Amino acid sequence: MHNSQFSIFNFRLKKSIIAVLMAVFAVGALQAQVVKKSDSDDRKKKDDGAVVISDRQQAFFEQREPSDADLQWMKVIYRSLDLTKGKNPALYYPEEPNEDGQSLFFIIMRLLANNQLTAYEYLDGREMFTDEFKVNVAELLDRFHVMYTPAKGSTEKNPKYTIEDADIPGNEVLSYYIIERWEFDTRSNAMKTRVDAVCPVLHRTDEFGGEAIKYPMFWVKLNDIRPYMANQYVFTDDDNNLARYSLDDFFKLNMYTGEIYKTKNLRNLSLMQMFPEEKDLKHAQDSIERRLQAFNNDLWVPDREVLMAQKKAREELENEKAEAEGDTEDDEVTEDKKEEKKSSVRRSTKRGSKAKEDKSSSKSKNTKIKQRKPKSTTSSSTTATRSVRNRKRK
């Protein structure tokens, strides 16, 4: 009886061990399938060239807009960034993606093609970042003659496109328009500058050549592409080949160089329309720049150290001016002395010639007198001889 019970117990134990082993093998196979599936998904994402950004990453890089209650003053500036000037070439190079990364325009076009970014119509100063003015990517590509094909998995609600690197006109995007906001925040009591949106501008020539025509393409909210720009580091100096700044830093630190071509106004006029003359246009641009730079400094009373530094700078400037004026006066004095010396030499030569003439005239007079003396001497001697003879006779 005991043997039969023991055998039954062994049978049940073996059965439970086999069940546990089968469960372990099943879990391992399931994990292998999950890993294999995730690997295939990662490979697919890598092949598509898409970079997935989580909501947490998006919130981390997003630059929050201050509320109207915190703002006391704001100025909206439109700038044109020439990609051949200053540090702006960092937005243009590399022309095609390589081991150093890709340019800003390639990043934007890849995100648009993968339906990861929203673009808005260029309305020339009346920009509206609402659903009504969203850009249809297919129509945009057709408008600017960019070759594309529908990507795998593209649907009507989630359209995706495949664009070859050679078909992206990155070499024709030679400038950007940006919307720059200058805001005085009461919480921080300081002026802040942030870039709100960017617009790539194509520079294309027609079939007959000539000067390139600018074609603004679309507006993109900078907050929407900040996480992707933060992953792309760029060179900002030819002397230092270490890429220390990302594209996000480039805009946050205002490292770009751009001319003001418009300020937000009621009539929606550009500075070129307000000031047709080139001289007046340049003066208006410089005036706006100076006012923006001096606005924050004019808000507060400077401390004693700043005042002393300003006083010292003024004194040095006055000393430099005085030295410069002294040098000019010394030059004038030396010139006057030279003129006086020349005039004195002229007078002395005139006097010397006159004295020579007087000497020569006096010599001639003396010679004439000396010639007459013998006659006078002869006459006087004869008279004296006669007087002596008369005395002897007496």
C-alpha positions in Angstrom: 0.0 0.0 0.0 2.8 2.3 0.9 4.6 1.4 -2.3 1.6 2.3 -4.5 1.2 5.6 -2.8 4.9 6.4 -3.2 4.7 5.6 -6.9 1.7 7.8 -7.3 3.5 10.7 -5.5 6.5 10.2 -7.8 4.3 10.3 -10.9 2.6 13.5 -9.8 6.0 15.1 -9.0 7.4 14.2 -12.4 4.3 15.6 -14.0 4.6 18.9 -12.2 8.2 19.2 -13.0 7.5 18.6 -16.7 4.7 21.2 -16.6 7.1 23.8 -15.0 9.7 23.1 -17.6 7.2 23.4 -20.4 6.0 26.7 -19.0 9.6 28.0 -18.8 10.3 27.0 -22.4 7.1 28.7 -23.5 8.0 32.0 -21.7 11.5 31.9 -23.3 10.0 31.3 -26.8 7.5 34.2 -26.2 10.3 36.5 -25.1 12.3 35.6 -28.2 9.3 36.4 -30.4 8.9 39.8 -28.7 12.6 40.6 -29.1 12.5 39.5 -32.7 9.5 41.7 -33.3 11.0 44.7 -31.6 14.2 44.2 -33.6 12.3 44.2 -36.8 10.4 47.3 -35.8 13.7 49.1 -35.0 15.1 48.0 -38.3 12.0 49.3 -40.1 12.3 52.6 -38.3 15.9 52.9 -39.2 15.2 52.1 -42.8 12.5 54.7 -42.9 14.9 57.3 -41.5 12.3 58.4 -38.9 13.3 59.3 -35.4 10.6 58.8 -32.8 10.3 61.5 -30.1 8.3 60.8 -27.0 5.9 63.3 -25.5 8.3 63.7 -22.6 11.2 64.6 -24.9 8.9 67.0 -26.7 7.9 68.7 -23.5 11.5 68.9 -22.3 12.7 70.8 -25.4 9.6 72.9 -25.9 10.1 76.6 -25.1 7.0 77.7 -23.4 5.3 80.9 -24.4 4.7 83.4 -21.6 1.1 84.3 -20.8 -0.3 87.7 -21.6 -0.5 88.5 -17.9 3.2 88.2 -17.5 4.1 90.3 -20.5 4.3 94.1 -20.4 5.9 94.8 -23.8 6.5 92.8 -27.0 8.0 93.5 -30.4 7.7 91.1 -33.4 10.6 91.2 -35.8 11.0 89.5 -39.2 14.6 88.7 -40.2 16.2 87.3 -43.3 19.2 85.0 -42.6 21.7 84.9 -45.5 23.3 81.4 -45.3 26.6 82.8 -46.7 27.2 85.4 -44.0 28.5 85.2 -40.4 27.8 81.9 -38.7 24.7 81.2 -40.7 26.4 78.5 -43.0 26.0 76.2 -40.0 22.3 75.9 -41.2 23.3 75.1 -44.8 26.1 72.5 -44.5 26.4 69.6 -45.1 24.7 70.0 -48.4 23.8 66.3 -48.4 23.6 64.0 -45.3 26.9 62.4 -44.3 28.8 61.2 -41.2 28.6 64.8 -39.8 24.8 64.8 -39.9 22.4 66.7 -42.1 21.3 70.3 -42.6 18.3 72.0 -41.1 16.3 71.8 -44.4 16.9 68.0 -44.7 15.6 67.6 -41.2 12.5 69.5 -42.0 11.8 67.7 -45.2 12.3 64.3 -43.7 9.8 65.1 -40.9 7.3 66.4 -43.4 7.7 63.3 -45.6 7.1 61.0 -42.6 4.1 63.1 -41.4 5.8 64.0 -38.1 5.7 67.7 -38.7 3.0 70.3 -39.5 3.8 73.1 -42.0 1.8 76.3 -42.4 1.2 78.5 -45.5 3.4 81.6 -46.1 1.0 84.5 -46.0 3.6 87.4 -46.2 3.2 88.9 -42.7 -0.3 87.5 -41.9 0.9 84.1 -40.6 -1.8 82.1 -38.9 -0.7 78.8 -37.3 -4.1 77.2 -37.2 -5.5 74.0 -38.8 -7.1 76.1 -41.5 -3.7 77.1 -43.0 -1.9 73.7 -42.7 0.0 72.8 -45.8 -0.8 69.7 -47.8 2.6 68.0 -48.2 1.8 66.4 -51.6 0.6 69.8 -53.0 3.7 71.4 -51.6 6.1 69.0 -53.2 4.3 69.3 -56.6 4.4 73.1 -56.3 8.2 73.2 -55.9 8.8 70.3 -58.3 10.2 67.9 -55.7 10.1 64.2 -56.8 8.5 61.8 -54.4 6.7 58.4 -54.1 4.1 57.2 -51.6 5.9 55.3 -48.8 4.9 51.9 -47.5 2.1 52.0 -44.9 0.9 55.4 -46.2 -2.9 55.9 -45.8 -5.2 58.7 -46.5 -5.3 59.8 -42.9 -1.6 59.3 -42.4 0.1 60.0 -45.7 3.8 59.3 -45.9 6.3 59.9 -48.8 9.7 58.7 -49.8 12.1 61.4 -51.1 15.6 60.6 -52.3 18.4 62.8 -51.0 19.3 63.9 -54.5 15.7 65.2 -55.0 15.7 67.4 -52.0 16.6 70.9 -53.1 18.9 71.7 -50.2 21.5 73.5 -52.3 18.8 76.0 -53.4 17.7 77.0 -49.9 20.2 79.9 -49.5 18.3 81.9 -46.8 15.6 81.6 -44.1 13.0 83.9 -42.8 12.5 83.8 -39.1 9.9 85.4 -36.7 11.7 86.8 -33.7 9.9 87.9 -30.6 11.3 90.4 -28.1 9.4 90.1 -24.9 9.7 91.8 -21.5 8.7 89.4 -18.8 7.5 90.8 -15.5 8.4 87.5 -13.6 12.1 87.6 -14.6 12.2 91.4 -15.0 14.3 91.0 -18.1 14.1 91.1 -21.9 13.9 87.8 -23.6 14.4 86.9 -27.3 13.0 83.8 -28.8 12.5 82.5 -32.4 8.9 81.6 -33.0 9.0 80.1 -36.5 11.3 79.6 -39.5 10.6 79.6 -43.3 13.0 78.1 -45.9 13.5 80.3 -48.9 14.3 78.8 -52.3 16.6 80.8 -54.6 15.9 79.7 -58.2 16.7 81.0 -61.6 14.4 80.6 -64.6 15.3 78.9 -67.9 17.0 82.0 -69.3 19.2 82.5 -66.2 19.6 85.9 -64.7 19.2 86.9 -61.0 17.8 84.2 -58.7 14.2 84.7 -57.5 13.2 84.0 -53.9 10.4 81.6 -53.2 9.3 81.4 -49.5 8.1 77.8 -49.0 6.3 77.4 -45.7 6.4 78.3 -42.0 7.4 75.7 -39.3 6.9 76.3 -35.6 10.4 76.0 -34.0 9.0 74.2 -30.9 7.8 71.4 -33.2 11.4 70.6 -34.4 13.4 71.5 -31.3 13.9 67.8 -30.2 15.2 66.9 -33.6 17.5 69.9 -33.8 18.9 69.1 -30.4 20.3 65.8 -31.8 22.1 67.6 -34.7 25.4 69.3 -33.7 27.0 71.7 -36.1 30.3 73.5 -36.7 30.2 77.2 -35.9 33.9 78.0 -36.4 36.4 76.9 -39.0 39.3 77.1 -36.5 37.6 74.6 -34.1 36.4 71.4 -35.7 34.7 70.3 -32.6 30.9 70.5 -32.9 30.0 72.0 -29.6 26.6 73.5 -30.4 23.4 71.9 -31.6 20.9 73.5 -34.0 18.7 74.2 -31.0 21.5 76.0 -29.3 22.1 78.0 -32.4 18.7 79.6 -32.2 18.5 79.8 -28.4 21.8 81.6 -28.1 21.0 83.9 -31.1 24.1 82.9 -32.9 22.6 83.8 -36.3 23.1 87.0 -38.3 20.1 88.5 -40.0 18.8 91.8 -41.4 15.4 93.1 -40.3 13.1 93.3 -43.3 9.9 93.8 -41.5 8.3 94.6 -38.1 4.7 93.8 -37.3 2.5 96.8 -38.0 -1.2 97.6 -38.7 -0.7 98.2 -42.4 1.4 95.0 -42.9 4.1 96.9 -44.7 7.7 95.9 -45.0 10.6 98.3 -44.3 11.3 98.3 -48.1 7.8 99.7 -48.7 8.1 102.2 -45.9 11.6 103.4 -46.9 12.2 103.0 -50.6 15.6 104.7 -50.5 18.5 102.5 -49.5 20.0 105.0 -47.2 16.7 105.5 -45.3 16.2 101.7 -45.1 19.6 101.2 -43.6 19.0 104.0 -41.1 15.7 102.4 -40.1 17.2 99.0 -39.6 20.0 100.3 -37.5 17.6 102.4 -35.4 15.4 99.4 -34.7 18.5 97.3 -33.7 19.7 100.1 -31.3 16.3 100.5 -29.7 16.0 96.7 -29.1 19.4 96.4 -27.6 19.0 99.5 -25.4 15.5 98.7 -24.2 16.6 96.4 -21.4 19.4 98.7 -20.3 17.1 101.7 -20.1 14.7 99.9 -17.7 17.0 100.0 -14.6 19.2 102.6 -12.8 22.8 101.5 -13.1 24.8 100.8 -10.0 27.9 102.7 -8.8 30.3 100.4 -10.5 28.6 100.8 -13.9 28.5 104.6 -13.5 32.2 104.7 -12.6 33.0 102.6 -15.7 30.9 104.8 -17.9 32.6 107.9 -16.4 36.1 106.4 -17.0 35.1 105.5 -20.6 34.0 109.1 -21.2 37.2 110.5 -19.7 39.3 108.3 -21.9 37.3 109.3 -24.9 37.8 112.9 -24.1 41.5 112.5 -23.6 41.8 110.8 -26.9 40.0 113.6 -28.6 42.1 116.2 -26.8 45.3 114.4 -27.9 44.0 114.2 -31.4 43.2 117.9 -31.4 46.7 118.7 -29.9 48.4 116.8 -32.6 46.5 118.7 -35.2 47.4 122.0 -33.5 51.0 121.0 -33.3 50.9 120.3 -37.0 49.4 123.7 -37.6 52.0 125.4 -35.4 54.9 123.7 -37.2 53.3 124.7 -40.5 53.0 128.3 -39.3 56.6 128.2 -38.1 57.7 127.0 -41.4 55.9 129.8 -43.2 57.3 132.4 -40.8 60.8 131.0 -41.4 60.4 131.1 -45.1 59.0 134.7 -44.9 61.9 135.7 -42.6 64.4 134.2 -45.0 62.8 136.1 -47.8 62.9 139.4 -45.8 66.5 138.7 -44.8 67.5 138.2 -48.4 65.6 141.3 -49.4 67.4 143.3 -46.7 70.7 141.7 -47.6 70.3 142.7 -51.3 69.2 146.2 -50.2 72.2 146.5 -47.9 74.5 145.5 -50.7 72.9 148.1 -53.0 73.4 150.7 -50.2 77.0 149.7 -49.8 77.7 149.8 -53.4 76.1 153.2 -53.7 78.0 154.5 -50.7 81.2 153.1 -52.1 80.6 154.9 -55.4 79.9 158.1 -53.5 83.1 157.7 -51.5 85.1 157.1 -54.6 83.7 160.3 -56.1 84.6 162.3 -53.0 88.0 160.9 -52.9 88.5 162.0 -56.5 87.5 165.5 -55.7 89.8 165.8 -52.7 93.0 166.4 -54.6 91.5 169.5 -56.2 90.3 170.8 -53.0 93.7 170.1 -51.4 95.6 171.8 -54.2 93.5 174.9 -53.9 93.9 175.2 -50.2 97.7 174.7 -50.4 98.1 177.5 -53.0 96.1 179.9 -50.8 98.2 179.1 -47.8 101.5 179.7 -49.8 100.2 183.1 -50.9 99.3 184.1 -47.4 102.8 183.3 -46.1 104.5 185.3 -48.9 102.4 188.4 -48.1 103.4 188.2 -44.4 107.1 188.2 -45.4 106.7 191.2 -47.5 105.3 193.2 -44.7 
